Amino acid sequence: MPTDTNNNDNQTNKKLEDLQQNIEDSTGQVLTTNQGLKVNDDQNTLKAGERGPSLLEDFIFREKMTHFDHERIPERVVHARGAGAHGVFKLNEDLSEFTKAGFLTDTSRETPVFVRFSTVTGSRGSTDLARDARGFAVKFYTDEGNFDLVGNNIPVFFIQDSIKFPDLVHAIKPEQHNEIPQAASAHDTFWDYISNTPESAHMIMWIMSDRAIPRSYRMMEGFGVHSFRFVNAEGKSCFVKFHWKPLLGVHSVAWDEAQNISGKDPDYHRRDLWEAIESGNFPQWDFGVQIVPEEDEFKYEFDLLDATKLIPEELVPVRRIGTLTLNRNPDNYFAETEQVAFHTGHVVPGIDFSNDPLLHGRLFSYTDTQLKRLGGPNFHEIPINRSVNTVHNNQRDGHMRMQINQGKSAHGPNAMKGGCPFQAGMMDGGFTSYAAPVEGHKIRGRSKSFFDHFSQAKLFFNSQSEPEKNHLTDALCFELSKVETIAIRERMLYFLSQVDEGLAGEVAYCVGLHVPKALKTPLNQTKPADASDEEYAPVVKEGSLAKSAALSMKNSPTSDIRTRKIAVLAADGVNEDSIQAIKNALEAEGAICEVIAPRLGFIAGMNDATIPVAKTFMTAASVFYDAVYVPGGTNSVATLEAEPDAIHFLNEAFKHCKAIAFDDDALQAIKATYFGRKLPNDNSNETVLMEGIIMSRDASTLATKFIKAIGQHRFWEREKARKVPA
Ligand code: HDE
């Protein structure tokens, strides 16, 4: 283990500086062509006379336009839409018992990282709020080379074998004849594929849950999904699953809200991440590992190699061993977030692969996709992809080669350069593949231990709270209502009945069908042509757990309101003291208050204070805020009461189950809302009038209750009274 901490830090800083060497700063600089020629006129093409034709000779124009014409590179086939940030990983617990990876054994080390979050299905310009899995890809720039943990915010996947991936992606992407719908799974081809693919049952439960519509990238879990291997210095191996646990808890928006945000601010998640980092509210996650000793490989009722299964935390607890902090926004989206190239095969000594067949396909796909996307084999030389450990090998040439290899020879073994670069050998920290035992015949098939497709889907569904189950049911109703082919809906109903009959019944009611008792063709239409139906029939096992608490977002921490955004609705004549008191209390907890008024600039307080306005009712919407506050002040309250957009704002916040607080003399405005009409007339003794609806004359009581309510995130029980006209 390295002991010289200072030396280490200096080396890392130095290496990071090297990484940044391509940064351009044009401050005080003269405009030039790409050849460094100073340019006098960048606004007019060269012409034969003032009103004459442009001249082919104009090399300055041609260079500029040619570069522009080639600005676009192919977007990622999946995960095209993303946002990235730089940060640092700090290890808190030495894992040398399990792995020899330096960044996981030396607690004095801080490892620089770049993280890219993404949606999977949509194109680069699509909305952040699509119902979708989110990518959570982390590049660790370790001293032993780059380690990429290319994960998702969902711990399982749709399919078990990578050969199925192109079909899955074709099915979920817009349909081929008309390229509709964008960034949405609610269409025939997706559900046709799923209804024939029972192994997707578990993932379908996750993707229909609120996990697929996060409140923020900062409030999502992350998972490596596959079982990987750790290998320690003695060469002993164990299985490991990787986890990211957000310190702000796991939270989601409502589906109606997601659709609203998609129209009003498709950059919502990207903006949220950017603003949090700019304002110094650095997002943080704990890094966790679930470790399974080699000898426990066959201990569980699921196969560790099956990516449609998770290891319940009740069976193998997640050890939190380090913290990831994102503390710097990229300087340039394209150079960094677009050009970053992740690969599951970027590992370091001490981390190796299990035989998960989905992982193995990925080990091929990621380099292949970068060759197409980034145009050649030298993408590792792009600054964001460079290893902080210097690179020495005999690979040469290719498109856009940056490195200048000196000397005569590019071969090994050689004597001309004294054998350099020489093979490291284990003592020098070289990578050696773990000698995992292999046996059996060559076979195109799958292990029977992969055929239980429904028990973890059941486990997930049963572990959800009542509101979460309702949301999941509603999501399925929404998606299958958009499916036009009745036969697909019917197959899906049968599919769902294998997870939960109540769930299938509710969805059937919603789509106006009955749950079929049997199917004419088997559920698994993707079995090999020469295998019998029985051979590929899903195996139903009873899991050892009925519920797992970690699977419900309800069990996420609820006391932290840092970075939560609170809308303060106000107009001229507002009680400035009431704004100030709540602002002080909320900001002390790390929340952000924004005054929203009928016009920009300033509004006048009832005691003549001038209060800056952040947004107007035209540019703001309740869906951008976590909670709403209405201060008192007779004129302000009267204006809000008469302002349909203000009333809509409150109604919508109520509909999306958010905390709403108000001064008791703002009651008149609240009474103009849908929910206000239901409030008791005499509220004089109450502070909490309804779950999450708080009123008080006393600023300090109000603030305390409001803070607690915001921390709870949402009051989903309100949805029982569904008919809200917002
Ligand atoms: Fe990916 N995936 N994937 N994937 N994936 C890509 O690589 C692929 C899978 C994930 O922000 C592509 O650079 C195959 C699982 C993330 O740049 C491509 C299979 C998980 C990202 C590719 C999978 C992921 C990608 C497209 C099945 C969660 C975005 C562009 C065998 C553990 C990384 C690219 C970023 C991107 C292939 C399944 C996560 C085509 C073949 C499971 C987070 O190479």
Residues whose N, C-alpha, C, O or C-beta is under 5 A from the ligand:
A	BS01	HDE	R76 V77 V78 H79 R116 S118 G135 F136 A137 V150 G151 N152 F157 S162 F165 F223 G224 V225 V340 F342 L358 G361 R362 S365 Y366 T369
